[in-house]
Amino acid sequence: MKKKHGTGVISAGAWGTAIAKIIAEKGFDVVLWDACEEVVNDINLKHRNSRYLLGVDLPENIRATTDMSEATVNREYILVATPSPYVTGVTKTLATQPDIREGIPLIGVLSKGFLPGTDGPRLILDVMENYLPGFYRNNLVYISGPSHAEEVSRGKITGLISACANGKNSIRLRELLSGSSLLIYSSLDVTGVQVCAAVKNVIAIAFGILEALTEITDSFGDNTESLLLAAGLAEIQSLGRTLGSQYPETFTSIAGVGDLDVTCRSRHGRNRRFGKEIITDRLLTRFENLEDLTGNISRVGYLPEGVHACAYVRELAGRHALKLPVCEAVFRILNKEADPLDIIRKVFSAMI
């Protein structure tokens, strides 16, 4: 019998746990790392992740640990599913692991967003490559697509993009993850796929705001939501091409329009929920400005990654003289510089 792959998954949030479940169900050995001992114990003792993936039974061949070395030793694959604010710290720890230093495992990344760099906002893989050994440069694989963990973990048919400058690595990750419910497609457009994954969360916040505003004004409806979706996609493509994407088809694929659509419209979307609660729950009254919000994001009760991304997108737009009115509107709302209804109306008025 062919030996099954050993896979380490970094972060036992909803997405990391869902991916671990998919791999384990194929018969592969999976070690799932997380810093939270309560989550680790729940997985090991009850085969559940009650904090992040309620109601989903996990295979017994998933073992959880708080020891990073256990999740990296003798692993053929390492999948990083850490929320973007913690990716840099996790990468620094990964870089110290013996097998990583020797370049043994193939590393796939499922985190979404931008990270701070010495010269401004950077794409996630760019930052990770700065800390990992040199042979990982252009060999990291980026995984993204319209994929809420709640549905992936329950076997709902889902498509993902496996993007890598090294096509062979893209195919290896595609083979690891592919199954009856998970369809994986290869891509060389590492930049474009990363931009799509990060910026769609900002657009989803705007979508949630618009959804809530439809309850208090007759100006907006389904037509308006589709207009916002199209405008958001145009901004994603504009930034992606500026940062180096040379594959227009990325933005019309599941990495682009597909991921944007599900993030904006799905009931599982945290960024859409956050945008809606800005209006319905007056959520921003708890914070002074965007800096206060990002610094105390735990007070929200969940992590809408578009909050972090919108500041980075605004900085990138300024550096490259790009006009991204939807993303700019989200920034100004979160920074408490503008009334949501007024600025959303101005965004649409400017389209005329």
N, C-alpha and C positions, 0 to 999 in steps of 0.2 A: 504494500500500500504506500502511495506517495505521502511523504511527510508533509503535514499541514504547516502553514505559515505561522510564525510567532509574530504577533502584532501588539505594539504598545499604543495606547490612546491617551493623550495628555489633556486632561480636564474632563471631569464627569458631570458637566452641565447637561442640558437636554440634548444638545447636538452631539457632543462626544459620546454620551451614553447610547444614543440611537445608532450611531455608526458602529460602536462596539458591538451592539446587538446584531446588526446586519452581518458583520464579519464572523461573529461567534456562531451564528445560525448556519454558516457554511462549513462549520466543523473546525474552524481555526482557533488556536489558543490566543486569548486576548487578556492583557493586563491593562487595567484602567487606572490611571493616576489622578488623584485629586488632593488638594491641600486640606480639605474638610474631612476630619475624622468621622463625623456623624454620617456623611454621605457614603464614605468608604465602608463603614460598618453595616449600613443599610444594604448595600450591594452584596457584601460577603455573607451576611447572616440571613437576609430575607430575599435576596435576588430581586430587589426592587431599588429604584431611585425615587423615593417618595417626595423629595424636595423639588426635583427638576422634571421628572417624567412620571407623573402620577398614573397609576393604574396599568403599568406595563410590566409584565413579568420578564425577567432577564435570564438568559441561558446560564447554566451552571459552569460553563467553561469561560465565563468572564470572572476574573479575579481583580479586586480593587486594592489599591495600596496608596499610602501617603509618602512612600519612599520612591523618589524618581528613578533611582538605579534599578529597582525591580521592574519598572516599566520599560527600561531601555536595554537591559542586558539580554543577549541572545535573541534580539528581535530582528526580524527581516524588514519590518516596516514600523515606522513611528508616524502617527497621525496627530497633529497639533490642532486641537479644537478650542483653545483658550480664547475667551473674549479679548478683543483688541487691546483694552487698557493694560492687560497683564502679559501680553505676548513678549515684550522685550525682556522682562524679568524671567519668564519661563525659558526663553531662548538662551539667556546667559547660563542658566542652570543646566540646560541640555548640553551646551557646549563643553561642560566639564565632565560629562559622562564618558567612560573609557570607550565604549563601542562607537559613540558619536565621533570622538576624536580620531578613531580609525576609519571612519566613513563606512561602517558596516551596514546600518539600516538605511533604506530609502525613506526620505521624510516627505510626507504630504501635509499640507496646511489647509485647514478649513475655517480659519479665523477671518473675520471681515472688518475692514476699516482702514484707516491711515494711522501711522505712528509718527511721533516727533523725531526729527533728525537734527543734526547740527546745522544743516542748511535749510531747514524748513520741513514741512510734512513729507513723509516718504511712504511708498507702498510697503506692505507688510514683508514681502519676500526680500526686498532690498535691505531692510533693517536686519532681518534674520541672517542674511548672508554676511553681514558685517561681523556677526558674532560667532557664527559656525565656522568650522574649518574650511579652507579654501576650496576643497574639492566639491563642496555643496553648491558653489556658485553655478547658476544656470542648470542645476540639477534638482532643485526643490520643485515639488509638484503642487499646484494650487487647485483645490477642489471647490466648486461653487455651482449654484443653480437654484431653481425654485424648490425649496426643500425644508418645510417646517418639520422639526424633529418629531412632533406629535404624530404626524402622518407617516413619516419614514419608519418610525418604530413599530407602527401597526401594519406595515406591509402595503401601504398605499403606493401605487405605481408612481415613480418619481424619476426625473431625469437630472443628471449632473454633468458638468464639464470638468474634465481632467486636463489642466493646462500646464505645460512645461516646455522650456526651450529645448530640452532633450526629449525628442519624441518617444524614445524607448521607455523612458521613465513614466511618461504619461500613460503609455500602454500598460505598463506593469501595475500602476495604481488602478487603472480601468479594470484589469482582470481581477484584482483583489476585491473590489467593491461590487462589481457587476453581479446581478442575480435576477431572479424572476420578477422582483418588484423594483429593482434599482437599475436604471439604464444609464450607462456612463459613456460619454462621447469625448474624444481626444481633441485637443487644441494646442497650437503653438503660441497663442496670444495671451501670454502671462499678464501683460500690462492691462489689456482691455478687460479681461475677466476680473482682475482685482478691482479696477475702477468701478465696474458695474456692481460688484458685490458691496462696495463701500458706499457709493453715492445713492443707491436705491433706498437705503435706510433714511436718508435725509428727505427724499421725495415722499416716502411713506409717512413721515411726520406731517408734512404738508397735506397729504391725503387725509389723514385722520382729523386734522384741523378743519379741512373742508367738509368732511362728513358731518362733523358736529355743527358746523355753521349752517348746513342745510336745514337744521331744525329751528333756526332762529331767523332765517331770511328766505324769501322766495326767489332770490337771485340765482341760486345754485341748484343743480340737479344732476342726474346721471350724465347728461351731456357735458356738464362742467367737469365732472370727475374724469371723463375720457380726455377732455382737453388738457387737464392737469397731467394725466399720465403721459400723453404725447409730448408735452412741453418738458416734463422731467426726463424722458428718454433722450430728447434732443440735448439737454444739458449734460447728461451722462456721456453721450457720444462726443460732445464738444471737448469735455475734459479728457476723456480717454484718448482721443486722437492727439490732443496737445501733449499729453504725457508720453506718447510714443506708440500707441496702438496703430498697426498698419493693416488691420483686418476688419473691414466694415461689417462683415457678417457676424462678428461677435455681438454686436449691439441689437441685431434682429434675432439672435438665437435665444436659447433658454437662459444663457448667462446674462443677457441684456433684458429684452422685453419680457421674457418668461419670469425671471427672478423679480423684476420690478412689479409685474402684475400681481404675483402671489403675495409679495410683501405689502403691497398697498391694499389688497382686497381681502386677504384671508383673515378670519376671526382669530387665528393664532398669532398674528403679527404684533410684536411688542411695540414697534415704532408707530404703527397706525394707532394702536391703543393709546400710546403716550400723547400723540397729537390730538386725539379726540378728548382725552382727559384734561388737556390744557383749557379746553372750553367748558366741558361738562362739570369738571371737578375743580376748576380754577387752580390747577396744579402748580402753576408757576408762582402763585402767591407765597409759596413756602421758600422761595429763593430770591436773592437780590438781583442776580444777573446770570449769564451763561457760565461764567467762571465759578460762581457759587454752586450752580447746578451740577457741573461736571465734577467738582470737588466733593460733592455730597450726594452723588447719584444713588447711593444705597438707600436714601430716604424715600426714593420713588417706590421701592419695593420690587423692582425688576430692572433689567438693564436694556434700555433702548439705545443701541449703539449709534444711531443717527445723531444723538446729542453730541457725542465726541466728534463724529465725522464732520458735522456742519461747520465747525470752526476751522478744521483743516481744509475743507473745500473752499471756504471763503478766502483763506490765505493763499491757496493755490490759484484761485481765480484772480486775485490781486497781482500775484507774481507774473501771471501770464496774460494779463489784460483781457480776461474773459468776462463776458456778461452772462451770469447764471442767475436770473431773477428769482426763480423758485427757491434755489438754495440760499440766496441772499435774504429772501423773505423769512425763511425758517430761522436763519441766524438772528435776524433782527427781532423776531418774536421771542426766541429763547433768551436773548439778551435784554429783553424787556424794553426795547427801543421803539416798538411799534405795536399798535392794536391789531390783533389777528384779522378781524373783518376788514379793516381799512387797507391793510397792506396786501391781502389776498385779492381784493377788488382792484388795487392798483396793478398787480401783476397781470391780471386778465385784461385790464384796460390798455396796458402797454402792448398787448399782442395785436391790437386792432391796427 
